[in-house]
Amino acid sequence: MLRKTLTKISRRLRLFRDDTNASVTVEFALMMPILFWAYGASYVFFDGYRQSAINLKTAYTIGDVLSRETQAIDDTYIDGVYALQGLLIRTNASRSLRVSVVRWDEDTESFSLEWTATRGEIGDMSDQEAAGLQSKLPAMSDEDRVIVVETWNTWTPPFTVGLPTAEFQDFVFTRPRFAPQLVWAS
């Protein structure tokens, strides 16, 4: 008797295992929320990477524009560069820009700040910050100058999938190309 019961149970379990009939509606109801979340999450992740890359490319573009300048620049020029940053990052989120020129002094073996200009919510670079750039900048000749461009951009995820708002900050440096230095108009 027990053997017959076990055989019946075993047969029914095999039939259940091999049964391929299912309700499409139930499967749809179970899977679609997961698929929608996965699609939304992948969109948000790639949007964050895209915005980070745009912020970095913007910093390189601004550095390149400044490195080609042969005339003295002023506040109006920096306002134009800040407007260019806004056009390039294509977002209404908060953004900041800091442009600084630092010079290497062989005698003191440190960088010194020549001038700095900022736009947005960031402060000017201090002499202490300039002196601490040794680990971020390459080896340079005595009295050689480099243009440091720093960009900040706040990114807010378009959907709530578990990622917080992020601030992308990029630091790039460029040597002046056509003139030995980038001069601030006094």
NUZA-456431 format. One record per residue (C-alpha): residue number from 0; x, z, y; residue in one letter. Coordinates in Angstrom, 3 decimals. Example, Ala and Ser with C-alpha at 12.3 -4.5 7.8 and 13.67 -1.06 7.14 Angstrom:
REM residues 2
ATOM gutor     east       up    north pator
ATOM     0   12.300    7.800   -4.500     A
ATOM     1   13.670    7.140   -1.060     S
END
This chain:
REM residues 186
ATOM gutor     east       up    north pator
ATOM     0    0.000    0.000    0.000     M
ATOM     1    2.747    0.932    2.414     L
ATOM     2    4.584   -2.231    1.483     R
ATOM     3    1.485   -4.361    2.273     K
ATOM     4    1.086   -2.626    5.623     T
ATOM     5    4.743   -3.155    6.554     L
ATOM     6    4.494   -6.797    5.522     T
ATOM     7    1.395   -7.279    7.689     K
ATOM     8    3.046   -5.580   10.667     I
ATOM     9    6.196   -7.608   10.171     S
ATOM    10    4.200  -10.857    9.967     R
ATOM    11    2.229  -10.021   13.112     R
ATOM    12    5.431   -9.179   15.010     L
ATOM    13    6.946  -12.518   13.967     R
ATOM    14    3.812  -14.335   15.110     L
ATOM    15    3.895  -12.494   18.420     F
ATOM    16    7.598  -13.311   18.856     R
ATOM    17    7.080  -16.993   18.068     D
ATOM    18    3.937  -17.404   20.183     D
ATOM    19    4.744  -19.650   23.169     T
ATOM    20    1.310  -19.628   24.764     N
ATOM    21    1.324  -17.780   28.096     A
ATOM    22   -0.705  -17.549   31.198     S
ATOM    23    0.844  -19.603   33.981     V
ATOM    24   -0.975  -17.566   36.580     T
ATOM    25    0.501  -14.303   35.325     V
ATOM    26    4.002  -15.790   35.162     E
ATOM    27    3.579  -17.187   38.675     F
ATOM    28    2.391  -13.824   40.000     A
ATOM    29    5.379  -12.076   38.433     L
ATOM    30    8.089  -14.564   39.433     M
ATOM    31    7.131  -15.849   42.884     M
ATOM    32    7.903  -12.656   44.845     P
ATOM    33   11.353  -12.597   43.279     I
ATOM    34   11.911  -16.278   44.017     L
ATOM    35   10.721  -15.921   47.623     F
ATOM    36   12.986  -12.917   48.143     W
ATOM    37   15.974  -14.760   46.609     A
ATOM    38   15.371  -17.792   48.822     Y
ATOM    39   14.997  -15.640   51.941     G
ATOM    40   18.061  -13.552   51.084     A
ATOM    41   20.243  -16.612   50.519     S
ATOM    42   19.069  -18.040   53.854     Y
ATOM    43   19.927  -14.779   55.647     V
ATOM    44   23.361  -14.469   53.983     F
ATOM    45   24.316  -18.038   54.839     F
ATOM    46   22.966  -17.658   58.384     D
ATOM    47   25.261  -14.657   58.849     G
ATOM    48   28.269  -16.612   57.559     Y
ATOM    49   27.335  -19.541   59.788     R
ATOM    50   27.109  -17.349   62.884     Q
ATOM    51   30.438  -15.691   62.060     S
ATOM    52   32.111  -19.091   61.696     A
ATOM    53   30.582  -20.341   64.958     I
ATOM    54   31.890  -17.262   66.781     N
ATOM    55   35.403  -17.877   65.437     L
ATOM    56   35.314  -21.592   66.290     K
ATOM    57   34.124  -20.698   69.784     T
ATOM    58   37.125  -18.410   70.275     A
ATOM    59   39.490  -21.175   69.147     Y
ATOM    60   37.792  -23.711   71.429     T
ATOM    61   38.043  -21.434   74.469     I
ATOM    62   41.696  -20.714   73.672     G
ATOM    63   42.382  -24.435   73.402     D
ATOM    64   40.632  -25.174   76.709     V
ATOM    65   42.640  -22.472   78.473     L
ATOM    66   45.921  -23.552   76.892     S
ATOM    67   45.582  -27.006   78.431     R
ATOM    68   44.960  -25.716   81.952     E
ATOM    69   47.768  -26.448   84.431     T
ATOM    70   46.122  -25.037   87.561     Q
ATOM    71   45.487  -21.399   88.424     A
ATOM    72   42.139  -20.118   87.178     I
ATOM    73   39.714  -17.736   88.881     D
ATOM    74   36.405  -15.934   88.337     D
ATOM    75   34.435  -19.173   88.640     T
ATOM    76   36.510  -20.714   85.857     Y
ATOM    77   35.939  -17.678   83.602     I
ATOM    78   32.200  -17.861   84.381     D
ATOM    79   32.279  -21.468   83.191     G
ATOM    80   34.129  -20.499   80.012     V
ATOM    81   31.569  -17.740   79.400     Y
ATOM    82   28.773  -20.305   79.836     A
ATOM    83   30.615  -22.551   77.356     L
ATOM    84   30.650  -19.659   74.876     Q
ATOM    85   26.875  -19.370   75.248     G
ATOM    86   26.428  -23.089   74.584     L
ATOM    87   28.669  -23.047   71.538     L
ATOM    88   27.207  -20.016   69.770     I
ATOM    89   23.649  -21.283   70.335     R
ATOM    90   21.915  -17.923   70.293     T
ATOM    91   20.325  -15.606   72.815     N
ATOM    92   21.929  -12.529   71.248     A
ATOM    93   24.299  -10.379   73.253     S
ATOM    94   27.816  -11.743   73.566     R
ATOM    95   31.039  -10.783   75.275     S
ATOM    96   34.275  -12.548   76.127     L
ATOM    97   37.713  -11.252   77.046     R
ATOM    98   40.585  -13.517   78.063     V
ATOM    99   44.008  -11.980   78.563     S
ATOM   100   47.530  -13.252   79.075     V
ATOM   101   50.265  -11.097   77.579     V
ATOM   102   54.016  -11.476   77.901     R
ATOM   103   56.738  -10.444   75.447     W
ATOM   104   59.556   -8.396   76.965     D
ATOM   105   62.694   -8.422   74.836     E
ATOM   106   64.245   -5.433   76.625     D
ATOM   107   61.355   -3.065   75.859     T
ATOM   108   60.390   -4.916   72.662     E
ATOM   109   56.726   -4.831   73.582     S
ATOM   110   53.962   -6.906   75.061     F
ATOM   111   52.827   -6.334   78.611     S
ATOM   112   49.567   -7.407   80.177     L
ATOM   113   49.790  -10.040   82.906     E
ATOM   114   46.063  -10.327   83.609     W
ATOM   115   42.716   -9.990   81.891     T
ATOM   116   39.176  -11.160   82.638     A
ATOM   117   35.988  -10.168   80.862     T
ATOM   118   32.351  -11.134   80.734     R
ATOM   119   29.589   -9.324   78.915     G
ATOM   120   29.646   -5.715   77.792     E
ATOM   121   33.352   -5.343   77.006     I
ATOM   122   35.970   -3.787   79.274     G
ATOM   123   39.265   -5.220   80.455     D
ATOM   124   42.280   -5.035   78.175     M
ATOM   125   44.499   -2.094   79.062     S
ATOM   126   48.284   -2.018   79.175     D
ATOM   127   48.232    0.247   76.093     Q
ATOM   128   46.115   -2.263   74.171     E
ATOM   129   48.502   -5.068   75.152     A
ATOM   130   51.488   -3.015   74.002     A
ATOM   131   49.769   -2.429   70.657     G
ATOM   132   49.312   -6.133   69.882     L
ATOM   133   52.638   -6.435   68.049     Q
ATOM   134   51.000   -6.496   64.631     S
ATOM   135   48.488   -9.177   65.691     K
ATOM   136   50.796  -11.588   67.528     L
ATOM   137   53.733  -13.657   66.274     P
ATOM   138   57.391  -13.153   67.120     A
ATOM   139   58.064  -14.619   70.546     M
ATOM   140   61.006  -15.395   72.819     S
ATOM   141   61.836  -13.215   75.799     D
ATOM   142   59.363  -13.679   78.683     E
ATOM   143   57.188  -15.946   76.536     D
ATOM   144   53.441  -15.721   77.167     R
ATOM   145   50.398  -16.088   74.978     V
ATOM   146   46.693  -16.411   75.821     I
ATOM   147   44.542  -13.928   73.891     V
ATOM   148   40.851  -14.772   73.536     V
ATOM   149   38.458  -12.223   72.080     E
ATOM   150   34.798  -13.009   71.449     T
ATOM   151   31.975  -10.703   70.400     W
ATOM   152   28.570  -11.804   69.212     N
ATOM   153   25.667   -9.756   67.864     T
ATOM   154   23.815  -11.253   64.910     W
ATOM   155   20.383  -10.099   63.862     T
ATOM   156   19.123  -11.217   60.432     P
ATOM   157   16.081  -13.499   60.714     P
ATOM   158   14.413  -11.734   57.747     F
ATOM   159   14.611   -8.199   56.403     T
ATOM   160   16.431   -8.459   53.079     V
ATOM   161   18.706   -5.450   53.298     G
ATOM   162   21.344   -6.653   55.780     L
ATOM   163   21.766   -4.749   59.050     P
ATOM   164   22.456   -6.232   62.468     T
ATOM   165   26.151   -7.148   62.674     A
ATOM   166   28.619   -7.633   65.496     E
ATOM   167   31.171  -10.363   64.932     F
ATOM   168   34.435   -9.929   66.791     Q
ATOM   169   37.183  -12.525   66.716     D
ATOM   170   40.716  -12.374   68.079     F
ATOM   171   42.697  -15.590   68.563     V
ATOM   172   45.856  -16.385   70.483     F
ATOM   173   47.197  -19.641   71.846     T
ATOM   174   50.373  -20.615   73.665     R
ATOM   175   50.004  -22.525   76.932     P
ATOM   176   50.592  -26.218   76.192     R
ATOM   177   51.488  -28.039   79.408     F
ATOM   178   52.673  -25.228   81.651     A
ATOM   179   54.820  -22.226   80.796     P
ATOM   180   51.986  -19.881   81.719     Q
ATOM   181   48.332  -19.596   82.566     L
ATOM   182   48.149  -18.253   86.114     V
ATOM   183   45.342  -16.209   87.672     W
ATOM   184   44.458  -17.285   91.206     A
ATOM   185   44.923  -14.334   93.545     S
END
